[in-house]
Every structure is written in C-alpha cells, then in structure tokens.
Amino acid sequence: MHYPERGACTECHRGEPRAVRKETAHFGFLPGRFSAFTLPGNDVVRRGEKIFENAACRRCHVSGGKGNRLTTDLDRLARDVPPTEVAASIRKPALAMPDFGFTEDQIVSLVNAIYAASRKTAIPDGRAPQVVHFTGTTPPEDVFQKKCGGCHRALTERLGVVGHGDIGPNLSGLFTVYYPATFRGNLPWNRKNLEEWLKNPRESRRTARMPPQRLTGEEFLSLLEILSVTAAGDRAVTPPVRWP
C-alpha cells in the first residue's frame, strides 16, 4: 500500500533522494513492512506497543526514554541500526534475553514500535556508558549462581549475566517498576515479598513448583545487591503486565 499524499519515497522509506547511483540512493532504506512507524496513528505500531508492554521489555531496555539500562538503549539503536538487524536480534535472542517465541508479524510490529518510540524521544547527552560484561570467563560463584541459577537467569549491573536456567522466569530488573507485577495479588516485587517467597513459594502461590530456599541473612543481602538496578529514565509506575 502506498501513500502518494506523503510525497517522495524518502518520507517513509528514507534513503538519499539526490543520489544517482542506486546503492547510494537506497542507503538506510526501510522496507515497507518496517516503515509503518512513519505513518501517524498506525495500527501496526499500536500492536507493537502492546506486545512491548506485555513482554516487559523495559526491565532491561530503555525505549521512549523509559526503562532500565541493563543492556542496549533501544532509542539509540533505532537511530544507528537498520530495522532488519533489530528484527534478527529478536528472532535469535542474546544470552540473557528470554526467548519469547514471537511470530514474524509480532516481530514486525515490535520493531515498528521501537522505531516510533525512538523518533519521539530526545536522547540526552552525557549518559554514562553502559557497562559491558564479556562471556567465556568463569566468575566467582555467588549466591545467585548457587541458589537461583539452576532455574533462573538475570542480567545484572554488577555481574552481567548470572544463572543459566530457563525453567523459571528471567529475573532481570526484578525490583523495578518495569518488571511484571507477579507477586501474590499482582503486587510488585520488593525485598519483603522476595523474602516471603523464598521461605515458602507455595504459601504465596499454591501452584508454585519452586521449593523453599533457605538463605542466611548475609546471603539474602548479597542477593538483593546482585539484583539491584540503578534508577534510570522516567520511573513513573506503569500498569501491571502479564508474564509472557
């Protein structure tokens, strides 16, 4: 579908209109399926925004100026990386990213939502660079690895990726407003709720498969420190979202 009222092709698909050579003219070209975000009030973008919220992507990413800076800032990414590469990274998740099993249509909607949010967001200068953690090393065993890592994993500021399990939920950004409110009665997670959960998960959720975890006071404080995230972006409380 085309929109002649938008004017030149570059209004939706980018590129260099003054170029004569095809390769130059198509530099930064956006395929049609990834250019819906250029159209105001587009249904593709609205679907993508809903998927983005339900998947709680801001527990690790900043998008639209809001979120945790545990990994790639999606506002910056959308300015520098073509949408086909962003889609490829969703199809084949990185080490700590949950495999959501999105369909191709959902991925297209997500990418359009990411680009739409970036387009509306002014990126402030002077942000501290994101800490990079490398794989292939063997970090000293910590309380998360010993007590949680067999079933869970998390992306953390201090240690990078911790844990290797996929049985339980990904715990990245657990104590932030961007993590799904999945404690008893759709409450957010905090120190008190986590402590209660670890002592006896089935008291909070009868169908919980997780056994009780006995931690010393020192171990519990260490776990809190590992899972803590420095505040970043607009921390306004968002509505609870379902676990994907």
GUNU-906455 format. One line per 10 residues: number of its first residue (from 1); their letters; for each residue x, y, z of C-alpha. Coordinates in nm, 4 decimals. Each point is the difference from the previous one (the first is absolute). Layout:
<atoms>
NUM	a	X/Y/Z; ...
</atoms>
This chain:
<atoms>
1	mhypergact	0.0000/0.0000/0.0000; 0.1354/0.3420/-0.0916; -0.0828/0.3473/0.1226; 0.0593/0.2490/-0.2830; -0.1125/0.2836/0.2247; 0.3175/-0.0502/0.2061; 0.2108/0.1274/-0.2893; 0.3373/-0.1509/-0.0898; 0.0917/-0.3613/0.0827; 0.2511/0.1245/0.2569
11	echrgeprav	-0.2818/0.1277/0.2221; -0.0690/-0.3612/0.1015; 0.2912/-0.2083/-0.1260; 0.2974/0.2317/0.0616; 0.2912/-0.0071/-0.2415; 0.1804/0.2778/-0.1889; -0.2264/0.1695/-0.2574; 0.2807/0.2016/-0.1610; 0.2086/-0.3048/-0.0864; 0.0254/-0.1413/-0.3517
21	rketahfgfl	0.1524/-0.3371/0.0859; -0.2472/-0.2573/0.1328; 0.2293/-0.1144/0.2805; 0.0313/0.3552/0.1318; -0.3652/0.0877/-0.0521; -0.1070/-0.3039/0.2021; 0.2395/0.0585/0.2896; -0.1978/-0.0471/0.3218; -0.3022/-0.1195/-0.2003; -0.2949/-0.1252/0.2067
31	pgrfsaftlp	-0.1956/-0.2929/-0.1459; -0.3744/0.0581/-0.0094; -0.0771/-0.2295/0.2942; 0.2413/0.1967/0.2193; -0.1166/0.3481/-0.0968; -0.3458/-0.0030/0.1609; 0.1364/0.2110/0.2880; 0.0307/0.2964/-0.2377; -0.3784/0.0127/-0.0365; -0.1887/0.1771/0.2835
41	gndvvrrgek	-0.2486/-0.2111/0.1968; 0.1042/-0.3247/-0.1672; -0.1588/-0.3263/0.1242; 0.3275/-0.1909/-0.0455; 0.1713/0.2326/0.2477; -0.2872/-0.0275/0.2484; 0.0195/-0.3803/-0.0109; 0.3748/0.0178/0.0485; -0.0336/0.2303/0.3006; -0.2388/-0.2461/0.1651
51	ifenaacrrc	0.2352/-0.2927/-0.0650; 0.2909/0.2063/0.1336; -0.1839/0.0737/0.3246; -0.1244/-0.3569/0.0471; 0.3511/-0.1362/-0.0489; 0.1323/0.2555/0.2534; 0.2918/0.0908/-0.2275; 0.0825/0.3055/0.2134; 0.1205/-0.2213/0.2847; 0.3284/-0.0068/-0.1989
61	hvsggkgnrl	-0.0320/0.2624/-0.2770; -0.0666/0.3721/-0.0217; -0.2645/0.0843/-0.2589; -0.1853/0.3277/-0.0351; 0.2295/0.1416/0.2678; -0.1182/-0.2492/0.2649; 0.1431/-0.3251/0.1259; 0.2987/-0.1665/0.1656; 0.3444/0.0382/-0.1546; 0.1064/-0.3609/0.0437
71	ttdldrlard	0.0680/-0.0429/-0.3701; -0.0471/0.1728/-0.3382; -0.1731/0.3388/0.0014; -0.2663/-0.0561/-0.2669; -0.0417/0.3720/-0.0655; 0.3634/0.0248/-0.1044; -0.0112/-0.3327/-0.1816; -0.2866/0.1102/-0.2226; 0.2043/0.3006/-0.1126; 0.3068/-0.2019/-0.0967
81	vpptevaasi	-0.1122/-0.3504/-0.1000; -0.2281/-0.1070/-0.2875; -0.3295/-0.1605/0.1043; 0.0873/-0.3285/-0.1685; 0.2874/-0.0417/0.2486; -0.2242/0.0839/0.2941; -0.2507/-0.2612/-0.1209; 0.2800/-0.2580/-0.0344; 0.1105/0.0607/0.3610; -0.3565/-0.0653/0.1202
91	rkpalampdf	-0.0248/-0.3221/-0.2015; 0.3266/-0.1264/0.1495; 0.0133/0.1391/0.3560; 0.3249/0.0959/0.1684; 0.1398/-0.1933/0.2950; -0.2188/0.1435/0.2772; -0.3040/0.0898/-0.2094; -0.3066/-0.2238/0.0438; -0.1125/-0.1856/-0.3114; -0.3527/0.1359/-0.0296
101	gftedqivsl	-0.0825/-0.2039/-0.3088; -0.1407/0.3018/-0.1830; -0.1581/-0.0611/-0.3388; 0.1345/0.1848/-0.3023; -0.2994/0.2358/0.0033; 0.0633/0.0766/0.3676; 0.3681/0.0696/-0.0699; -0.0911/0.2424/-0.2782; -0.2416/0.1795/0.2337; 0.2598/0.0113/0.2794
111	vnaiyaasrk	0.2700/0.1477/-0.2219; -0.2390/0.2675/-0.1261; -0.0945/0.0859/0.3596; 0.3684/0.0283/0.0968; 0.0714/0.2359/-0.2892; -0.3131/0.2042/0.0697; 0.1027/0.0479/0.3655; 0.3532/0.0987/-0.0986; -0.1304/0.2518/-0.2502; -0.1874/0.1840/0.2765
121	taipdgrapq	0.2832/-0.0063/0.2529; 0.2832/0.2465/0.0432; 0.3108/-0.1886/0.1114; 0.1816/0.1967/0.2719; 0.3750/0.0459/-0.0215; 0.2388/-0.0906/0.2768; -0.1416/-0.3381/0.0976; 0.2526/-0.2334/0.1553; 0.0952/-0.2802/-0.2392; -0.1684/-0.3342/0.0507
131	vvhftgttpp	0.2189/-0.2495/0.1849; 0.0978/-0.2885/-0.2263; 0.0401/-0.3505/0.1405; 0.1784/-0.2624/-0.2068; -0.0898/-0.3687/-0.0225; 0.2503/-0.2828/0.0028; 0.1383/0.0849/0.3442; -0.0733/-0.1848/0.3215; -0.1129/0.2475/0.2671; 0.0256/-0.0949/0.3661
141	edvfqkkcgg	-0.3071/-0.1883/0.1186; -0.2553/0.2321/0.1552; -0.3244/-0.0549/0.1873; -0.2102/0.0316/-0.3172; 0.2025/-0.2687/-0.1751; -0.0247/-0.2314/0.3019; -0.3616/0.0506/0.0990; -0.1819/0.1276/-0.3097; 0.2099/-0.0568/-0.3096; -0.1050/-0.3573/-0.0694
151	chralterlg	-0.3542/0.1137/-0.0872; 0.0328/0.3758/-0.0624; 0.2244/0.2487/-0.1703; 0.0253/0.3762/0.0236; 0.1860/0.2876/-0.1582; 0.1563/0.2089/0.2743; 0.1995/0.3221/0.0244; 0.2702/-0.1420/0.2252; 0.0634/-0.3455/-0.1435; -0.1507/-0.0028/-0.3477
161	vvghgdigpn	-0.1885/-0.3208/-0.0731; -0.0496/-0.2228/0.3029; -0.1611/-0.3425/0.0025; -0.0585/-0.2380/-0.2886; -0.3478/-0.1426/0.0564; -0.3068/0.0448/-0.2166; -0.2540/-0.1837/0.2164; -0.0904/0.3031/0.2098; -0.0673/0.3614/-0.1041; 0.2811/0.2299/-0.1055
171	lsglftvyyp	0.0674/0.2245/0.3019; 0.1635/0.2986/-0.1720; -0.1166/0.3268/0.1582; -0.2061/-0.1858/0.2610; -0.0313/0.2919/0.2448; -0.0838/0.2673/-0.2570; -0.3347/0.1314/-0.1176; 0.0669/-0.1529/-0.3411; -0.0068/-0.3580/0.1246; -0.3396/-0.1787/-0.0165
181	atfrgnlpwn	-0.1939/0.0273/0.3258; -0.0235/-0.3768/0.0509; 0.0154/-0.0325/0.3761; -0.3165/-0.1034/0.1844; -0.3000/0.2109/-0.1036; 0.1927/0.1665/-0.2861; 0.2282/0.1805/0.2407; 0.3448/0.1234/-0.1077; 0.3117/-0.1731/0.1267; 0.1955/0.1560/0.2840
191	rknleewlkn	0.2301/-0.1151/0.2783; -0.2828/-0.1078/0.2324; -0.1897/-0.1916/-0.2689; 0.3109/-0.1776/-0.1263; 0.0947/-0.1043/0.3529; -0.3498/-0.1386/0.0569; 0.0039/-0.1803/-0.3351; 0.3364/-0.1664/0.0605; -0.1065/-0.1373/0.3377; -0.3030/-0.1802/-0.1453
201	presrrtarm	-0.1113/0.0724/-0.3582; -0.3158/-0.2121/0.0338; -0.1346/0.2243/0.2738; -0.0085/0.2817/-0.2554; -0.1037/-0.2111/-0.2990; -0.1468/-0.3453/0.0540; 0.1100/-0.1226/-0.3418; 0.3615/0.1154/0.0389; 0.2522/-0.2666/-0.1018; 0.2908/0.1714/0.1725
211	ppqrltgeef	0.1136/-0.1583/0.3303; 0.0865/0.2172/0.3033; 0.3470/0.1555/-0.0069; 0.1787/0.0418/0.3305; 0.2338/0.2993/-0.0069; 0.2025/0.1460/0.2821; -0.0422/0.3691/0.0718; 0.3318/0.0696/-0.1692; -0.0971/-0.2032/-0.3070; -0.3333/0.1808/-0.0303
221	lslleilsvt	0.1658/0.3429/0.0154; 0.2478/-0.1119/-0.2641; -0.2870/-0.1161/-0.2235; -0.1734/0.3373/0.0388; 0.3206/0.1765/-0.1003; 0.0434/-0.2182/-0.3092; -0.3573/0.0635/-0.1172; -0.0016/0.3751/0.0728; -0.0175/0.2417/-0.2926; 0.0985/0.3665/-0.0051
231	aagdravtpp	-0.2959/0.2251/-0.0753; -0.0036/0.1281/-0.3575; -0.2457/0.1823/-0.2222; -0.3569/0.0829/0.0930; -0.0886/-0.2283/0.2916; -0.3739/0.0714/-0.0038; -0.1939/-0.3077/0.1069; -0.1443/-0.1912/-0.2940; -0.3052/-0.2301/0.0154; 0.0686/-0.3629/0.0958
241	vrwp	0.0663/-0.2232/-0.3001; -0.0390/-0.3742/-0.0441; 0.3004/-0.2273/-0.0083; 0.0647/-0.0920/-0.3668
</atoms>
